[in-house]
Amino acid sequence: MVRFTLITGEGKGKTTLSMGTIFRKQREGKSILVVQFLKTGVNCGECVFFEDKEGIRWVTFGKEEFFHSETQKEEYSILMSNSIDFLEETLKSTNVDVLLLDEAGIALYFELLSWEQLERIFHYVTEDIFLTGRKFPEEIKLKADTIVEVGEIKHPYTKGIEARKGIDF
């Protein structure tokens, strides 16, 4: 049975937490596909770390400018739809034990992706599916086997301190 986990919440560190899980799965010899929605892979500390790791394939579907307005919705919806088509073709021909869909919550929340689109690719995965992001709809939370909520008690970013390379990205 495939296990379905959401890593969500308003705190910083959801992607970082999921990368720790990916690292453990990679050490077990699992075949892993990491998909980052709404990110480009540029200035991405985890991308650099995992780029030469055996058993991990990494793809990004984003633009330089992060999605933040309704005026970008059509453009991003097309990009997300194309990403699902690409992922389905990739998964048909590749054994994947673990699938991580980073920033899926935001893509769903802004209706750039639908749950039905994501479900199209889930049956290709043999063990674990992880989705990260904020604002998952309640009906999706009900489908999850596990939900990890990352909260924020205190973070330098709230004081205007910029993210640090190697720590925050």
C-alpha positions in Angstrom: 0.0 0.0 0.0 1.3 3.5 -0.9 1.5 5.8 2.0 0.4 9.4 1.5 2.0 12.2 3.7 1.3 15.9 3.8 4.0 18.2 5.2 2.2 21.5 5.7 1.9 24.6 8.0 2.7 28.2 8.2 6.3 27.7 9.5 9.4 27.7 7.4 11.2 24.4 6.8 8.6 22.1 5.0 10.9 21.5 2.0 13.9 21.0 4.3 12.0 18.5 6.4 11.0 16.6 3.2 14.6 16.6 2.0 15.6 14.7 5.2 13.1 12.1 4.4 14.3 11.9 0.8 17.9 11.4 2.1 16.8 8.5 4.3 14.9 6.9 1.5 17.8 7.3 -0.9 20.1 5.6 1.6 17.6 2.6 1.6 18.2 2.3 -2.2 14.8 3.6 -3.2 14.1 5.1 -6.6 13.0 8.7 -6.0 11.4 11.5 -8.0 11.4 15.0 -6.6 9.2 17.5 -8.2 9.3 21.2 -7.3 6.3 23.1 -8.4 6.6 26.9 -8.7 10.4 26.8 -8.2 13.2 27.0 -10.8 16.0 25.0 -9.1 18.2 28.1 -9.2 19.9 29.0 -5.8 18.5 25.8 -4.4 20.8 24.3 -1.7 18.9 20.9 -1.7 19.2 20.7 -5.5 22.9 21.0 -5.4 23.1 18.4 -2.6 21.0 15.8 -4.4 22.2 16.4 -7.9 24.7 13.6 -7.9 22.9 11.2 -5.7 22.1 7.8 -7.2 18.4 7.0 -7.4 17.1 10.5 -7.3 15.7 12.4 -10.2 14.9 16.0 -9.7 12.7 18.2 -11.9 11.4 21.8 -11.4 8.4 23.5 -12.9 8.6 27.2 -12.2 9.5 30.5 -13.5 12.0 33.1 -12.2 9.1 35.1 -10.8 7.2 33.2 -8.1 3.5 33.0 -8.6 1.8 35.8 -6.6 -1.1 37.2 -8.5 -4.2 36.4 -10.5 -2.8 38.0 -13.6 -0.3 35.1 -13.8 -2.9 32.4 -13.2 -3.4 31.3 -16.8 0.3 31.2 -17.6 1.1 29.2 -14.5 -2.0 26.9 -14.9 -0.6 25.9 -18.4 2.8 25.3 -16.9 1.4 23.1 -14.2 -0.8 21.2 -16.6 2.2 20.5 -18.8 4.1 19.4 -15.8 1.5 16.7 -15.0 1.6 15.5 -18.6 5.5 15.3 -18.4 5.4 13.5 -15.0 2.8 11.0 -16.2 5.0 10.1 -19.2 8.1 9.9 -17.0 6.4 7.7 -14.4 5.1 5.3 -17.1 8.6 4.4 -18.1 10.4 4.7 -14.7 10.1 2.8 -11.5 9.5 5.3 -8.7 9.3 4.1 -5.1 9.0 7.6 -3.6 7.4 10.7 -5.1 7.9 14.2 -3.5 5.7 17.0 -4.8 7.2 20.2 -3.3 4.9 23.2 -3.1 1.8 21.2 -4.2 -0.2 22.9 -1.5 0.1 26.3 -3.0 -0.5 25.0 -6.5 -3.7 23.4 -5.3 -4.8 26.4 -3.2 -4.5 28.8 -6.1 -6.1 26.3 -8.5 -3.0 26.0 -10.7 -3.4 22.3 -10.3 -6.3 20.1 -9.4 -6.4 17.1 -7.1 -7.6 15.0 -10.1 -4.5 16.0 -12.0 -2.3 14.9 -9.1 -4.2 11.6 -8.7 -3.5 10.8 -12.3 0.2 10.2 -11.5 -0.1 8.6 -8.0 -0.8 5.0 -9.1 2.7 4.8 -10.7 4.4 5.2 -7.3 5.1 2.0 -5.3 5.7 3.2 -1.7 5.4 6.8 -0.5 4.0 10.0 -1.8 4.9 13.3 0.0 3.3 16.6 -0.7 4.6 19.8 0.8 3.1 23.3 1.0 0.7 25.6 2.7 -3.0 25.8 2.5 -4.0 22.3 1.6 -7.8 22.0 1.3 -9.5 20.0 4.1 -10.8 17.4 1.7 -7.2 16.6 0.7 -6.1 16.5 4.4 -8.7 13.8 4.9 -7.1 11.6 2.2 -3.6 11.7 3.9 -2.3 8.9 6.0 0.0 11.3 7.9 0.1 15.0 8.3 3.1 16.8 9.6 2.5 20.4 10.5 5.5 22.8 10.6 4.8 25.7 12.8 6.7 28.9 13.4 7.6 30.0 16.9 10.4 32.3 16.0 12.3 32.9 12.7 14.8 35.6 11.7 12.9 36.3 8.5 10.1 37.9 10.5 12.6 40.5 11.7 13.7 41.2 8.1 16.8 39.2 8.3 17.5 37.7 4.8 17.7 34.0 4.2 21.2 32.4 4.6 22.7 30.3 1.9 23.2 26.8 3.1 20.7 27.2 5.9 17.5 28.6 4.4 18.2 27.7 0.8 
